[in-house]
Amino acid sequence: MSKNEKRDEIVRAALELIAENGFHGAPMAMIASRADVGAGTIYRYFENKDVLISELYMDLEGRIYLDILEKYEKDKPIRERFLNLGTALLHYFIKNPLDFRYLEQFHNSPYGVAVRRVKLLGTKEGSDVFRELFDDGISGHVMKDLPLSILFNLAFGPLLAVARDHILGFVSLDDVLITRTIEACWDGITR
């Protein structure tokens, strides 16, 4: 197994185990065993578990952004951009339930709080597509003038809950229901 393959196996094993058991239920020894590497091997790639958790998050965020921005057009009207992002995000989570489960745990942990604080309260430098969309919506008087965290929760909080319910089998999402759900979220944030 090459060096990159070992790292990928460690990341995959960490994703699976953390999604299944949470951060505390996935000790490094268990991750090493699932990845079929020695426990010491993990430390060649990751200084400690905190670094592994953070790097896994950055890997997932990168994959999500590549996926959701594939058909995103920044010059489209705000509503169309919102519907595009919401649809792409929901489809990504439906296709990648382990990623979703990991991200839910990450965002509801001290790791995620720190990341979220930077994204919501930090400077506009390095802002992401969601923040830009909300900034454009507020400045264009299309969206309600609410704090960014409230807009994000009103817009995407329900999508995350719907993705969770789909993954758990409480609802079965098809393209029509996805569109209706995202349109309802749009209605909640527009003037």
C-alpha positions as CSV (number, residue, x, y, z in Angstrom):
1,M,0.0,0.0,0.0
2,S,1.4,3.4,-1.0
3,K,1.8,6.3,1.4
4,N,-1.3,8.1,-0.1
5,E,-3.3,4.9,0.0
6,K,-2.5,4.4,3.7
7,R,-3.5,8.0,4.5
8,D,-6.7,7.6,2.5
9,E,-7.5,4.3,4.4
10,I,-7.0,6.0,7.7
11,V,-9.2,8.9,6.7
12,R,-11.9,6.6,5.4
13,A,-11.8,4.5,8.6
14,A,-12.0,7.6,10.8
15,L,-15.0,8.8,8.8
16,E,-16.8,5.6,9.2
17,L,-16.0,5.0,12.8
18,I,-16.7,8.6,13.9
19,A,-20.0,8.7,11.9
20,E,-21.0,5.4,13.6
21,N,-19.7,5.9,17.1
22,G,-18.9,9.6,17.6
23,F,-15.6,11.2,18.4
24,H,-15.1,9.5,21.7
25,G,-16.3,6.1,20.5
26,A,-13.6,6.0,17.8
27,P,-10.2,5.7,19.5
28,M,-7.1,5.8,17.4
29,A,-6.5,2.1,18.0
30,M,-9.9,1.3,16.5
31,I,-9.3,3.6,13.6
32,A,-5.9,1.9,12.9
33,S,-7.5,-1.5,13.1
34,R,-10.3,-0.5,10.6
35,A,-7.7,1.0,8.3
36,D,-5.6,-2.2,8.6
37,V,-2.5,-0.2,9.7
38,G,-0.5,-0.2,12.9
39,A,-1.6,2.2,15.6
40,G,1.8,4.1,15.2
41,T,1.3,4.5,11.5
42,I,-1.5,7.0,12.0
43,Y,0.9,9.3,13.8
44,R,3.1,9.4,10.7
45,Y,0.2,11.2,8.9
46,F,-1.6,13.0,11.8
47,E,0.1,14.5,14.9
48,N,-2.9,13.5,17.0
49,K,-6.6,12.8,16.9
50,D,-7.5,16.4,16.9
51,V,-5.5,17.0,13.8
52,L,-7.1,13.9,12.1
53,I,-10.6,15.2,13.0
54,S,-9.8,18.7,11.6
55,E,-8.1,17.5,8.5
56,L,-11.0,15.1,7.8
57,Y,-13.4,18.0,8.1
58,M,-11.3,20.1,5.7
59,D,-11.2,17.2,3.2
60,L,-15.0,16.8,3.4
61,E,-15.6,20.5,3.1
62,G,-13.4,20.6,0.0
63,R,-15.3,17.7,-1.6
64,I,-18.7,19.3,-0.8
65,Y,-17.6,22.6,-2.3
66,L,-16.4,20.9,-5.4
67,D,-19.7,19.1,-5.8
68,I,-22.1,22.0,-5.0
69,L,-20.2,24.6,-7.0
70,E,-20.0,22.4,-10.1
71,K,-23.1,24.0,-11.7
72,Y,-23.2,27.1,-9.6
73,E,-23.3,30.4,-11.6
74,K,-22.4,33.5,-9.5
75,D,-24.0,35.8,-12.0
76,K,-27.5,34.2,-11.8
77,P,-30.3,35.9,-9.8
78,I,-30.1,35.3,-6.0
79,R,-33.2,33.1,-5.9
80,E,-31.8,30.8,-8.6
81,R,-28.4,30.7,-6.9
82,F,-30.1,29.8,-3.6
83,L,-32.1,27.0,-5.1
84,N,-29.0,25.7,-6.9
85,L,-27.0,25.6,-3.7
86,G,-29.7,24.1,-1.6
87,T,-30.5,21.4,-4.2
88,A,-26.8,20.5,-4.7
89,L,-26.2,20.4,-0.9
90,L,-29.2,18.1,-0.3
91,H,-28.3,15.8,-3.1
92,Y,-24.7,15.6,-1.8
93,F,-25.9,14.6,1.7
94,I,-28.3,12.0,0.3
95,K,-25.5,10.4,-1.8
96,N,-23.0,10.7,1.1
97,P,-24.7,9.8,4.4
98,L,-21.5,9.1,6.2
99,D,-20.2,12.5,5.3
100,F,-23.4,14.0,6.6
101,R,-23.3,12.1,9.9
102,Y,-19.7,13.1,10.4
103,L,-20.4,16.8,9.7
104,E,-23.3,16.8,12.0
105,Q,-21.1,15.6,14.8
106,F,-18.3,18.0,13.9
107,H,-20.5,21.1,13.7
108,N,-22.1,20.2,17.1
109,S,-18.8,19.8,18.8
110,P,-16.2,22.3,20.0
111,Y,-14.3,21.7,16.7
112,G,-17.3,22.9,14.7
113,V,-18.1,25.8,17.0
114,A,-14.6,27.2,16.3
115,V,-15.0,26.8,12.5
116,R,-18.5,28.3,12.6
117,R,-17.3,31.3,14.7
118,V,-14.7,32.1,12.0
119,K,-17.2,31.8,9.2
120,L,-20.0,33.7,10.8
121,L,-18.1,36.3,12.7
122,G,-14.8,36.6,10.9
123,T,-13.9,39.0,8.3
124,K,-15.3,38.8,4.8
125,E,-11.9,37.7,3.5
126,G,-12.1,34.0,2.6
127,S,-15.8,34.1,2.9
128,D,-17.6,31.2,1.4
129,V,-20.3,31.0,-1.3
130,F,-23.1,30.9,1.3
131,R,-22.0,34.1,3.1
132,E,-21.6,35.8,-0.3
133,L,-25.1,34.7,-1.3
134,F,-26.6,36.1,2.0
135,D,-24.6,39.3,1.7
136,D,-25.9,39.8,-1.8
137,G,-29.4,39.0,-0.8
138,I,-29.4,41.5,2.1
139,S,-27.7,44.3,0.2
140,G,-30.1,43.7,-2.8
141,H,-33.1,43.9,-0.5
142,V,-34.2,40.4,-1.6
143,M,-33.6,38.7,1.8
144,K,-34.6,39.7,5.2
145,D,-32.1,41.9,7.0
146,L,-31.2,39.4,9.8
147,P,-27.8,38.4,11.3
148,L,-26.0,35.9,9.1
149,S,-26.3,33.0,11.6
150,I,-30.1,33.5,11.7
151,L,-30.4,33.6,7.9
152,F,-28.3,30.5,7.6
153,N,-30.3,28.6,10.2
154,L,-33.6,29.6,8.6
155,A,-32.4,28.7,5.1
156,F,-30.3,25.7,5.6
157,G,-31.2,24.4,9.0
158,P,-34.4,22.8,7.7
159,L,-32.5,21.3,4.8
160,L,-30.1,19.6,7.2
161,A,-33.0,18.3,9.3
162,V,-34.7,17.0,6.1
163,A,-31.4,15.3,5.0
164,R,-31.2,13.7,8.4
165,D,-34.8,12.4,8.2
166,H,-34.1,11.0,4.7
167,I,-31.0,9.2,5.9
168,L,-32.8,7.8,8.9
169,G,-35.7,6.7,6.7
170,F,-38.4,9.0,8.1
171,V,-39.0,10.6,4.7
172,S,-38.2,9.6,1.1
173,L,-36.9,12.6,-0.9
174,D,-37.4,12.7,-4.6
175,D,-36.6,15.6,-6.9
176,V,-40.1,17.2,-6.6
177,L,-40.0,17.1,-2.8
178,I,-36.5,18.4,-2.7
179,T,-37.5,21.4,-4.9
180,R,-40.6,22.1,-2.8
181,T,-38.5,21.9,0.4
182,I,-35.8,24.3,-0.8
183,E,-38.5,26.7,-2.2
184,A,-40.1,26.7,1.3
185,C,-36.7,27.6,2.8
186,W,-36.4,30.4,0.3
187,D,-39.8,31.7,1.3
188,G,-38.7,31.8,4.9
189,I,-35.8,34.2,4.3
190,T,-37.1,36.6,1.6
191,R,-38.8,39.9,2.1
